[in-house]
Structures are given as C-alpha cells and as structure tokens.
Amino acid sequence: MAPKPPVAEIGVLIYPDAQLGAVHGLTDLFTIANRMARERKGPAAPRLRVSHWRESGGAVTRVFDTEPGGGEPAFVILPPAVTAPITAADAQPFARWLRERRERGSTLCSVCAGAFLLAETGATDGRTVTTHWFFAEAFAARFPDVRLEIDKLVIDDGDLITAGGLMAWTDLGLKLVERLLGPTVMLDAARFLLVDPPGREQRYYSAFSPRLHHGDEAILKVQHWLQATGAHGATLDAMAAKAGLEPRTFLRRFRTATDMKPTEYCQRLRIGRARELLETTHGTVEQIAFEVGYEDASAFRKLFQRIVGLSPREFRVRFNGPAALAG
C-alpha cells in the first residue's frame, strides 16, 4: 500500500466582524494550491487541510473542514476585520484559545486588523509585526511593547507571521503555500489566481522554517525565546535554563524535537535574519553580520555561503539589486 501523503492543517479563526471574504478566499487559495501540487507531483504530493473555527458558549470549536481527519492546526490565521479591530474584551476567549494553540506548536498568523487579536495573546510582546497603515496609531497606543513596521507588507518571523493590507491575505496565503508545498507550487497558484506572488517567495533558496509542532513544551519555549531575541546570548547554559533542563538533557530533547543541534538552529535563525536585511536594507555585509550576532564578517560570509548557497553579495545582487553596491 502506498504511503499517505503528508497533510498540514491550516485553521482560520472566524472572530466577530472577521472578513468572511478573506476566510473563504484563503480556503479557495489553499484548495487551488493542492490541485497544483497534485498536477506537478502526483497523488503522493503533500497537501493542505483547511479548518474554520468559531466561538460558541465561551469555547472555540471547529465548524468546518475541507476534508475529514482534522487535528491540531499547524498554522492559525486571523483574517482582517470588516470594520474596526476587535476590542480587548471581545478578544479574550479567542486569545486564550490562541495561546493554547501556540503552546502546542501552532504558528500564529494575522492579516490587517487581525494583528490586534494576535497581540492580545501576548505573543507579540518584544516582537516585530505589521498591520494596515490606517490602524498604525491605534495599534501602537494599545500595544506599546510591540515593534510595529508599518511599511512592510508581510513579516515572517518564524513562529509569527503578519501581513499588513486588507487584501494581504493573498500574500500570506501564498507564503504558507511556499513554506508547506514549495515555491514552484506557490508560483503556479499565483499564476492561476492572476495575483502577484510575494517578492521574497520568488527566491531560489527557501527560508528557514523551524519545526514547532513537535509537542515538547520545554523546547518550544526555547524556540519562541530564540525567535524573539534573534538567538543573541543563546549559550547552551542559557537555553537549558530557559527550558528548565540539565544541559545534556536539553541537547538530547532539542535534537529530537527540531532535528537540529542548538548551534545549527541558532545559525539558521541568524542567517534568516541576515537574508532579510540583505534584501531590504543598504547596510554593508559587515554591519549586517554584526547586527545578527557575528563580530567576524569573514566567518559570517563563509557560514552564509554554506547555508544559502550564495555569498551575501551574490544574494543581494539577486534579490536586492539596488542595494548590491553596499556589500
């Protein structure tokens, strides 16, 4: 018997005044991506299962699945709001449910005013997010501990992904397709839908996508900490203390959960941040190396080449031509 193809579940949370057009549009986008994956890779291709969730009687429950067999969603999307962002009082039952999902390894994603509900979970404190420019002032006043970069359309911060515009659910959806089904399928889906693919997803080399849905809460806590801090100060002792484990036990459990050594994991987080800076800024390679945690620019260049397959300068020429002269 042929093995069953891998399935990743994406949950879409329908909160008060959520834009139903985005809910159903995302569902259609993922359905189209599944078809594109089958056409390219056959019946064994990985696919996406979509579930919808609503609140009833104080509990958030599953109300729809594109196919049977749903489980814990690997990703949860908070769609835009039709009018105003959700209030703090109305957000509480959803925020509790979202915190539970995150503790079990789900990556949380928001679009437009969905960032307000995401921030109510506390997961964005000290992190960088985006939302619609119209809500920037209100968001900054309500969540002063969150770094807001309003000029960015999509911010992929590993375990948190935020998209800015009202219609940026297409960008977020394509980003998840690229992460879960690959860049070729993402481009196929974008062409079929006649929408522009996100610029970063057209890169030849895929971004680091950490394993978060492994069920080890102690290791997941460390992963969230590493993502929030950019792996700065991430010594073995510091990571083990964060996990509440002895160093040897931590090393064993981290490798089991993530399929990486902690040093390799931290390197990939830092290189991922360096890639973003090379694409979007004019900082020199030396400046970027220092910002992501490397004092030796030569060692940084070698590590970048090994992980990405291009030198920092080659990467910048390919993906940020106007800034190429800086590095």
Protein Blocks (a to p, Z undefined) as FASTA:
>chain_A
ZZddddddddddddehiafklmmmmmmmmmmmmmmmmmmnojmbccddddddddeehiac
dfbdfbghiacdfbdcddddfkbccdfklmmmmmmmmmmmmmnopacddehjlmmmmmmn
ommgoiacdddfklmmmmmmmmmmbccdfkbmbdcehjaccdfblmlmmmmmmmmmmmmn
ojklmmmmmmmnopacdfklmpmbdcddddfbnopaklmmmmmmmmmnoopaiafklmmm
mnopafklmmmmmmmmnopafklmmmmmmmmmmmmmmmmmcbdfklmmmmnopablmlmm
mmmmmmnopafklmmmmmommlmmmZZ
